[in-house]
Amino acid sequence: MSASLKPRDSLPGLDYRFSDPGLLSQALTHRSFASSHYERLEFLGDGLLNFVAADLLFHRRDEASEGDLSRLRARIVRDTTLAEVAAELDLGAYLNLGEGELRSGGFRRESILADALEALFGAIYLDSDFETARRVIGGLLESRIQALPAADDLKDPKTRLQELLQGGGWPLPVYTLVSESGADHEKCFRVACHADPLDKPVEAEAPGRRKAEQAAAARVLELLDNDKP
């Protein structure tokens, strides 16, 4: 959270020591703190992260299709997962943040932790080489890649329902808006999902039409699963 806490050339739990501590300092500096901040390093680290995740998944999930690999990678490189890795490194304690970000708890914010981790990856690459960066990134991702569920379990309910109906020779589901209520900034949408295997449409509501459609599809999947012998 302040420069005095930042280690000279490494971080606890990080299997890498910087030759140029200035790169580590930049990777830990938010734009609210100084003009020399981590955003360019974040851009570079994001590309490295996506490649390393893709490479690991390609070799560990040789049965997965391109679409499945994309879904699995998205789970690995999302902010939530990256923030968990950053928390394991206690990254938030070493971030250089402006007063406003400090007061608002920026050192705990998922997006900031994820961005700083990507910047750290970019800094390691610039300080060393590609193979070293791949080794460090892979080491931090390995356990999470091993713990990933089957790719089908990561599909959203609408996709799973569509594939289920197509596989059974049924028409695609149809979603219709039943009603919407509430003020503009807090609207609630009620949607009906029409699926031929069921006698009547299934309705669900949520704060957003897409979310309501997903909720309705999830309820249809649950009903169809309960009807199995």
C-alpha positions in Angstrom: 0.0 0.0 0.0 3.0 2.3 0.3 6.5 2.5 -1.2 8.1 1.7 2.2 6.5 -1.7 2.2 7.8 -2.7 -1.2 10.6 -5.2 -1.2 13.7 -4.3 -3.1 13.8 -7.0 -5.8 11.1 -9.6 -5.1 7.8 -10.5 -3.5 7.2 -13.1 -0.8 5.9 -16.3 -2.5 7.1 -15.2 -5.9 9.6 -17.5 -7.5 11.6 -14.7 -9.1 14.1 -12.1 -8.1 14.4 -8.9 -10.3 17.7 -7.7 -11.7 16.1 -4.3 -12.2 14.0 -3.5 -9.1 12.6 -0.5 -11.0 10.5 -2.8 -13.1 9.0 -4.4 -9.9 8.3 -0.9 -8.6 6.5 0.1 -11.8 4.5 -3.1 -11.8 3.2 -2.2 -8.3 2.3 1.4 -9.0 -1.2 2.4 -9.8 -1.9 5.5 -12.0 -3.4 7.3 -9.0 0.1 7.3 -7.3 2.5 8.4 -10.1 2.8 9.0 -13.8 5.0 6.0 -14.2 2.5 3.3 -13.5 1.7 -0.3 -14.5 -0.7 0.0 -17.3 1.8 -0.6 -20.2 3.2 -3.6 -18.3 -0.3 -4.8 -17.7 -0.9 -4.8 -21.5 2.2 -6.9 -22.0 1.5 -9.3 -19.1 -2.1 -9.8 -20.4 -0.7 -11.2 -23.7 1.8 -13.4 -21.9 -0.9 -14.7 -19.5 -3.3 -15.6 -22.3 -0.6 -17.5 -24.2 0.7 -19.4 -21.2 -2.8 -20.4 -20.1 -3.6 -21.5 -23.7 -0.4 -23.5 -23.9 -1.0 -25.3 -20.6 -4.6 -26.1 -21.4 -3.7 -27.3 -24.9 -1.4 -29.9 -23.5 -3.4 -30.9 -20.5 -6.9 -31.1 -22.1 -6.1 -32.9 -25.4 -9.7 -34.0 -25.7 -11.1 -30.4 -25.5 -12.4 -28.6 -28.6 -11.4 -25.0 -29.5 -14.6 -23.7 -27.9 -14.0 -25.7 -24.7 -10.4 -24.5 -24.5 -11.6 -20.9 -24.8 -14.1 -21.4 -22.0 -11.5 -23.0 -19.8 -9.0 -20.2 -20.5 -11.6 -17.6 -19.7 -12.0 -19.1 -16.3 -8.3 -18.9 -15.6 -7.6 -15.4 -16.9 -10.7 -13.7 -15.4 -10.2 -11.0 -12.7 -11.6 -13.2 -10.0 -9.0 -15.9 -10.5 -6.1 -13.5 -11.0 -7.1 -11.6 -7.8 -7.0 -14.9 -5.9 -3.4 -15.5 -7.1 -2.5 -11.9 -6.2 -3.9 -12.4 -2.7 -1.7 -15.4 -2.3 1.3 -13.2 -3.0 -0.2 -10.5 -0.7 0.2 -8.2 -3.7 -2.2 -5.6 -2.2 0.2 -4.9 0.7 2.9 -3.8 -1.7 0.8 -1.6 -4.1 1.6 2.1 -4.5 -1.8 3.7 -4.5 -3.0 7.4 -4.4 -4.8 8.6 -1.3 -8.2 8.2 -2.9 -7.6 4.6 -3.9 -6.2 3.9 -0.4 -9.3 5.3 1.3 -11.6 3.3 -0.9 -9.8 0.1 -0.3 -8.2 -0.2 -3.8 -5.6 -2.6 -2.4 -8.4 -5.1 -2.0 -10.3 -4.4 -5.3 -10.4 -7.4 -7.6 -9.8 -5.4 -10.8 -6.7 -3.6 -9.4 -5.2 -6.8 -8.0 -5.7 -8.6 -11.3 -4.2 -5.7 -13.3 -1.2 -5.5 -11.0 -0.6 -9.2 -11.3 -0.6 -9.0 -15.1 1.8 -6.0 -14.9 4.0 -8.2 -12.7 4.1 -10.8 -15.4 5.0 -8.2 -18.0 7.8 -6.9 -15.7 9.2 -10.4 -15.2 9.3 -10.9 -19.0 11.2 -7.6 -19.6 13.6 -8.3 -16.7 14.4 -11.8 -18.0 13.1 -13.6 -21.0 10.0 -15.4 -22.3 10.9 -18.9 -20.9 11.4 -17.5 -17.4 8.2 -15.6 -17.6 6.4 -18.7 -18.8 7.9 -20.7 -15.9 6.8 -18.2 -13.3 3.3 -17.7 -14.7 2.8 -21.5 -15.2 3.8 -22.2 -11.7 1.2 -19.8 -10.4 -1.5 -21.2 -12.6 -0.8 -24.9 -12.5 -3.0 -25.8 -9.5 -5.9 -23.8 -10.8 -5.7 -25.4 -14.2 -5.7 -28.9 -12.6 -8.7 -28.0 -10.5 -10.8 -26.8 -13.5 -14.1 -28.7 -14.0 -15.1 -30.3 -17.2 -15.6 -27.7 -20.0 -19.3 -28.4 -20.3 -19.8 -27.3 -16.6 -18.6 -23.9 -17.6 -21.2 -23.3 -20.2 -24.0 -20.8 -19.4 -27.5 -22.2 -19.0 -28.8 -20.9 -22.3 -25.9 -22.6 -24.2 -26.4 -25.9 -22.3 -30.2 -25.8 -22.9 -29.7 -25.1 -26.6 -27.2 -28.0 -27.0 -29.4 -30.4 -25.0 -32.5 -29.6 -27.2 -30.5 -29.8 -30.4 -29.0 -33.1 -29.4 -32.5 -34.5 -28.8 -33.9 -33.3 -32.1 -36.1 -30.6 -30.5 -36.5 -27.0 -31.8 -34.4 -24.3 -30.2 -35.8 -22.6 -27.1 -37.7 -19.3 -27.5 -37.4 -16.5 -24.9 -40.1 -13.9 -24.6 -40.3 -10.8 -22.4 -43.3 -11.1 -20.1 -42.9 -7.9 -18.2 -40.5 -5.3 -16.9 -40.9 -3.2 -13.8 -39.1 -0.7 -11.6 -37.3 2.5 -12.1 -34.9 2.9 -15.0 -31.8 2.3 -12.9 -33.2 -0.8 -11.1 -35.5 -2.5 -13.6 -36.6 -6.1 -13.1 -37.3 -8.2 -16.2 -39.5 -11.3 -16.3 -38.9 -13.7 -19.1 -40.5 -16.9 -20.3 -38.6 -19.7 -21.9 -40.6 -21.9 -24.3 -39.0 -25.4 -24.7 -40.9 -28.1 -26.5 -40.2 -31.0 -24.1 -42.2 -29.1 -21.4 -45.9 -28.6 -21.5 -45.8 -24.9 -20.6 -43.3 -22.0 -20.6 -41.0 -21.5 -17.6 -40.6 -18.0 -16.2 -37.9 -16.3 -14.2 -37.0 -12.7 -13.4 -33.7 -10.9 -12.8 -32.3 -7.3 -12.9 -31.5 -7.5 -16.6 -33.1 -9.3 -19.6 -30.1 -11.5 -20.4 -29.8 -12.5 -16.7 -33.6 -13.3 -16.7 -33.2 -15.5 -19.8 -30.3 -17.3 -18.2 -32.3 -17.9 -15.1 -35.3 -19.2 -17.1 -33.0 -21.6 -19.0 -31.5 -22.8 -15.8 -35.0 -23.6 -14.5 -35.8 -25.5 -17.7 -32.6 -27.5 -17.4 -33.5 -28.4 -13.8 -37.0 -29.5 -14.7 -35.8 -31.6 -17.6 -33.2 -33.2 -15.4 -35.8 -34.0 -12.8 -37.9 -35.7 -15.5 -35.2 -38.2 -16.4 -36.0 -41.8 -15.4 
